[in-house]
Amino acid sequence: MAATSNITGLGVVLGSTEPDGLVEWYRAALEPLGARWESHMLMIGKETIIGFDGRDDVAEKAAEPGRHLVNLMVRDMRAVEQHLNTLNVTWVRPVDAVEGGWIFATILDPVGNYLQFVQGPADEG
C-alpha cells in the first residue's frame, strides 16, 4: 500500500426518472443536518458527495432497495430522528442501539432507496 492514499473522498450518484423531486427531498432531509448544496450535488462532510442523475434506464422505484445502502455517519441520532419525523419519512429500521454502542436507523427515500444513519460509540452524547 502506498504511504499516502490517492483516494480523497467518496461519492454516490442516485439515478431517478424524476431527479428534481429526489433532489428536493434529499435537501429537505439532509441540509438541516449539516449537508450543503453545491452546484449540482449535496456535500456531506469534508470529501463526500451525493449526486443526482436523471435517467431513463431505471424504474420509477428501486426494485431491491437493500442492494445499495447509503450510509451517513452522524453525531446525534436523536436529533436526526426528530428532524426526519417532521418530514413523515418511512422508517425501515427505527432508531436501534446495538452491541458496542452503535446506533442505526434506516429510512426509505421517495424512489425506494434505503438511507441509513449510523452513530458510532465514540459519538454518543
C-alpha positions in Angstrom: 0.0 0.0 0.0 1.2 3.5 -0.8 2.4 5.7 2.1 -0.2 8.3 1.2 -3.6 7.4 -0.1 -4.5 8.6 -3.5 -8.2 8.4 -2.6 -9.6 11.7 -1.3 -13.3 11.1 -0.8 -16.4 9.1 -1.6 -19.5 9.9 -3.7 -22.7 8.2 -4.6 -24.9 9.2 -7.5 -28.6 8.4 -7.3 -30.3 7.9 -10.6 -34.0 8.7 -10.9 -36.7 9.2 -13.5 -37.6 12.3 -11.5 -34.3 13.7 -10.2 -35.7 17.2 -9.3 -38.1 15.7 -6.8 -35.4 13.5 -5.4 -33.0 16.5 -5.0 -35.8 18.4 -3.2 -36.4 15.6 -0.8 -32.7 15.0 0.0 -32.1 18.7 0.5 -35.1 18.9 2.9 -33.8 15.7 4.7 -30.1 16.5 4.9 -29.4 20.2 4.8 -30.9 20.8 8.3 -28.4 18.1 9.5 -25.4 19.9 8.0 -25.2 18.9 4.4 -24.9 21.8 1.9 -26.0 22.1 -1.7 -23.1 22.9 -4.1 -23.6 23.2 -7.8 -25.5 20.0 -8.6 -24.7 17.8 -5.5 -25.0 17.6 -1.8 -21.8 17.9 0.1 -21.8 15.6 3.0 -18.9 16.1 5.4 -15.5 17.1 4.1 -15.0 15.0 1.0 -18.2 13.1 0.5 -21.0 13.8 -2.0 -24.4 12.7 -3.0 -25.1 13.4 -6.7 -28.3 13.1 -8.6 -28.8 12.0 -12.2 -31.9 12.0 -14.4 -32.1 8.5 -16.1 -34.4 6.7 -18.4 -32.8 3.3 -17.8 -34.1 2.9 -14.3 -37.5 2.1 -12.9 -39.5 4.7 -11.0 -39.0 2.8 -7.8 -36.0 0.7 -6.6 -36.7 -3.0 -7.2 -34.3 -4.1 -4.5 -33.9 -1.2 -2.0 -31.5 -3.1 0.2 -29.0 -3.8 -2.6 -27.3 -0.4 -2.1 -27.4 1.2 1.3 -26.3 4.9 1.5 -24.8 5.3 5.0 -24.3 8.6 6.7 -22.4 8.9 9.9 -24.0 11.2 12.5 -23.1 12.7 15.9 -26.7 12.9 17.3 -29.1 10.2 16.2 -32.0 11.6 18.3 -31.7 14.9 16.5 -31.7 13.1 13.2 -34.8 11.1 14.2 -36.6 14.3 15.4 -35.9 16.1 12.2 -36.9 13.2 9.9 -40.1 12.7 11.8 -41.1 16.2 10.8 -40.9 15.1 7.2 -43.1 12.0 7.8 -40.4 9.6 6.4 -41.0 5.9 6.2 -38.8 4.1 8.8 -37.4 0.8 7.5 -35.4 0.4 10.7 -36.3 2.8 13.6 -33.5 4.0 15.8 -31.9 0.9 17.1 -29.0 0.6 19.6 -26.8 -2.5 19.1 -23.8 -4.1 20.8 -20.8 -1.9 21.2 -22.6 1.4 21.4 -23.5 1.6 17.8 -26.9 3.1 16.8 -28.5 2.6 13.4 -31.7 3.9 11.7 -32.8 3.4 8.1 -35.4 5.3 6.1 -36.9 5.0 2.6 -36.3 7.8 0.1 -39.0 8.7 -2.4 -37.8 6.3 -5.1 -37.3 3.4 -2.7 -33.6 3.6 -1.8 -32.5 2.9 1.7 -30.8 5.8 3.5 -29.1 4.6 6.7 -27.9 6.8 9.6 -25.1 5.4 11.8 -23.8 6.8 15.1 -20.7 5.3 16.5 -19.9 4.6 20.1 -17.3 7.4 20.3 -20.1 9.9 19.1 -22.6 9.1 21.9 -23.7 12.1 23.7 
